[in-house]
Amino acid sequence: MSLRFLTHRFVAVPLALAVVVVAWNVYIAFNDHGVIEGEVRDRSGAPVAGATVIFFERNFIYYEEKQRATTDARGAYRFTDMKTHIGQLEARTADGRQSPRRQLRLWFRSQDTEVPPLIVEPPRG
């Protein structure tokens, strides 16, 4: 029995698509815990401990605050069980420093992701 029919485009293309779909679903199965994590740093690159990181979730019209996390001694924060794929992150410190809001767009709901450092700057004025 010859397997030559597998090289025909009407067989090969659907098989290739099936492999891509299976691989994507396996990737999602191992990366869908809803973990968003990162660090808060100052302009010199030093970690900022005790900063409040706010996650804003996109609703139909605007961004609404959903969760807050506080950074540890290494400036790290972590959100868990996030069931969204569009949002914004912002860091604030007790002394008034604040980071610009960082847009967060994920490929799928509950995607685990590590965010580049949020940089807090002194207030303008």
C-alpha positions in Angstrom: 0.0 0.0 0.0 1.5 3.3 -1.1 1.3 6.4 1.1 1.8 8.7 -1.9 -1.7 10.2 -1.5 -0.4 12.0 1.7 1.6 14.3 -0.5 -1.4 15.5 -2.5 -2.3 19.1 -1.6 -5.9 18.2 -0.7 -4.6 15.9 2.0 -1.3 17.7 3.0 -2.9 21.1 3.7 -5.7 19.9 6.0 -3.2 17.6 7.8 -0.8 20.6 8.3 -3.7 22.7 9.6 -4.7 19.9 12.0 -1.1 19.7 13.3 -1.1 23.5 13.9 -4.5 23.5 15.7 -3.4 20.6 17.9 0.0 22.3 18.8 -1.8 25.6 19.6 -4.3 23.8 21.9 -1.5 21.9 23.7 0.3 25.3 24.2 -2.8 26.9 25.6 -3.4 23.9 27.9 0.0 24.5 29.5 -0.2 28.3 29.7 -3.8 29.2 30.7 -3.6 29.8 34.4 -4.3 33.5 34.3 -0.9 34.5 35.8 0.3 38.1 35.1 3.6 39.0 36.7 6.4 41.5 36.4 8.5 44.0 38.3 8.4 47.7 39.2 11.6 49.7 38.9 12.7 53.3 39.2 14.5 55.2 36.4 17.9 53.9 37.6 16.7 50.3 37.4 16.5 49.7 41.2 13.5 47.6 42.3 10.7 49.5 44.0 9.3 47.6 47.1 5.8 48.4 48.4 4.5 49.8 45.2 0.8 49.2 44.3 0.2 47.7 40.9 -3.3 48.2 39.5 -4.8 46.1 36.8 -7.5 47.8 34.7 -9.8 45.5 32.6 -11.3 46.7 29.4 -15.1 46.7 29.3 -17.2 47.9 26.5 -16.4 51.6 26.7 -13.6 52.2 29.2 -11.0 50.6 31.5 -12.2 49.6 35.0 -10.0 48.8 38.0 -10.2 45.1 38.7 -7.3 44.0 41.0 -4.4 45.4 43.0 -1.1 43.8 44.0 1.8 45.1 46.1 5.4 44.6 45.1 7.7 42.6 47.3 11.4 43.5 48.3 12.5 42.6 44.8 9.9 44.9 43.2 8.0 41.8 41.9 4.2 41.6 41.7 1.8 38.8 40.6 -1.8 38.6 39.6 -3.5 35.2 39.5 -6.7 33.8 38.0 -7.0 36.7 35.5 -9.7 35.8 33.0 -9.1 38.6 30.5 -7.1 39.3 27.4 -7.2 43.1 27.2 -6.2 45.4 30.0 -3.7 48.0 31.4 -1.2 48.0 34.2 -0.1 50.9 36.3 2.3 51.2 39.3 2.0 53.8 42.0 4.1 54.4 45.1 3.2 56.0 48.4 5.4 59.0 47.7 3.5 59.9 44.5 5.6 58.3 41.8 3.7 56.6 39.1 4.3 54.6 35.9 2.6 55.3 32.6 -0.2 52.8 32.0 1.1 49.7 30.0 -1.3 48.2 27.5 -1.7 44.4 27.9 -3.0 42.4 25.0 -2.9 38.6 25.3 -3.5 36.0 22.6 -6.1 34.2 24.6 -8.1 34.5 27.9 -6.2 33.5 31.0 -2.8 33.5 29.2 0.2 33.4 31.5 2.4 36.3 30.8 5.5 38.1 32.1 5.3 41.9 31.6 8.4 44.1 31.0 9.3 46.2 34.1 7.0 49.1 34.9 9.1 52.2 35.5 7.9 54.7 38.1 8.7 58.4 37.6 8.4 61.4 39.9 5.2 63.4 39.6 5.2 66.2 37.0 4.5 69.6 38.2 
